Amino acid sequence: MSKKCEKTIFLSDCQSFYASVEKATHPGLDNLPVVVAGDPARRSGIILAACPIAKGFGITTAQRLGEALQLCPNAIVMRPHMQRYIDVSLAITGIYEKYTDLVEIFSIDEQFLDVTGSLNHFGCTPDELAVMIQQKVAASMNIRIRVGIGPTKILAKQATDNFAKKNASGIFTLGKDDVERFLWPLSIDKMYGVGSRMTRHFVALGMTTIGHVAKTPLATLKQKFRARFGKQSDIQAEVMWRTANGLDDSPVTPGTFDIAPKSIGHAMTLPRDYLTVEEVDIVLLELTEEVCRDARSKGFTSGTVHVFCMCSPYDSPTGFSQQRKMPLNTNHTLKVYDSVRKIFRRNWNGLPVRKVGVTLGTLAEEDVTQLDLFEDVTKLRELDRVVDGIKDRFGNTAIIRASSLMKAGLATDRAGKIGGHYR
């Protein structure tokens, strides 16, 4: 039984979530290799999820669809259905909430559960409760979950990623006393928050295992980070050191996504290289319209706009990421777009554009935004509200700019998608 002074936290993960949902929706696929992938005719044609059978052929997430089909020619390729995945994820949240009121959504297929107070209520051990929840989700949704158990969120997360996903039961406990034995011997790329680029930095510093980071005195690690990343890297060094040691004071917090956002943004990978500024202008206007509409729906205006651009070639991309302060806070599309165009023209190197993004920052409540003395802001807001209302009622393509009907326009295609994927 869990110690009274120590929390018991689960990190639940749905196995091959998108593929599992497709299999649950289409029972005839139970024993077949299933992958979920974007449009193979576009740059989005990569593997988003692969079921365990497909993974047995060597297929991996983020692999190009063509490469995956070479490994498994008989793989069943399913188009993503994002709204379905969201609905299933929320239904699983509802199941978790029957066992604890402390449930924090971490991603569409991962959730933290603080079950410290649930163990006495259900009269069971953490492992027994994890099995109960596994069985309930399997019976209700036909989806298998894996559960990492720990006294902190970071240990529960690393228990899931490194151990629960790889054992037959799908359950693993990583306590504070287990860190040195189980976590420290793992290679540094297995530590949460360490990607391929950070792995290279750690290797260059002579740190190839999680233990190397954990056993380095924090002051020494900060010095090493300053020498490599600059004076502002102290926080990053401490985060890495605490992660390696399993230290995490953050509670499981329901309603995490109810917190006001710090920024609102959208980005898209283009279906082909865009070669002219006129083509890119069309997409930038579409993105600006999306982010401004989101800002208006949430009641925010913005004081800064950030533009991201990635250019070809694919294997060695270039580009820029630049921000501009606007004269006044606004959420009016054309006012923001004026700044977006200026940023792009000032920074574009002329190479073919393959990905762009627009983000609004420095958000403020719309009701307390300073007005422009030289324009009828109220009239602009009313016009925006009318257009937004028509789109909300009749769909995103009920009103569309003429430029989006040109060959470079993507608004009609994106209107049927969530997060760049089909609903």
Salt bridges, closest charged atoms under 4 A:
ASP13 OD2 - ARG146 NH2 2.68
ASP13 OD1 - LYS165 NZ 3.95
GLU22 OE1 - HIS26 ND1 3.76
GLU22 OE2 - HIS81 ND1 2.89
GLU22 OE1 - ARG84 NH1 3.09
GLU104 OE1 - LYS153 NZ 2.92
GLU110 OE2 - LYS157 NZ 2.53
ASP114 OD2 - LYS7 NZ 3.55
ASP161 OD2 - LYS157 NZ 3.15
ASP161 OD1 - LYS165 NZ 3.52
ASP234 OD1 - ARG226 NE 2.78
GLU238 OE1 - LYS222 NZ 3.60
ASP249 OD2 - ARG242 NH2 3.16
ASP273 OD1 - ARG43 NH2 2.33
GLU279 OE2 - ARG272 NH2 2.75
ASP281 OD2 - ARG341 NE 3.89
ASP281 OD2 - ARG345 NH2 2.76
GLU289 OE1 - ARG401 NE 3.02
GLU290 OE1 - HIS266 ND1 3.64
GLU290 OE2 - ARG414 NE 2.76
ASP294 OD2 - HIS266 NE2 2.64
ASP338 OD2 - LYS342 NZ 3.19
GLU366 OE2 - ARG381 NE 3.98
ASP372 OD2 - LYS335 NZ 3.81
GLU375 OE2 - LYS335 NZ 2.81
GLU382 OE2 - ARG385 NH1 3.19
ASP384 OD2 - ARG296 NH1 3.78
ASP384 OD2 - HIS332 ND1 3.01
ASP388 OD2 - ARG296 NE 2.71
ASP392 OD1 - ARG293 NH2 2.59
ASP413 OD2 - ARG42 NH2 3.50
ASP413 OD2 - LYS417 NZ 2.89
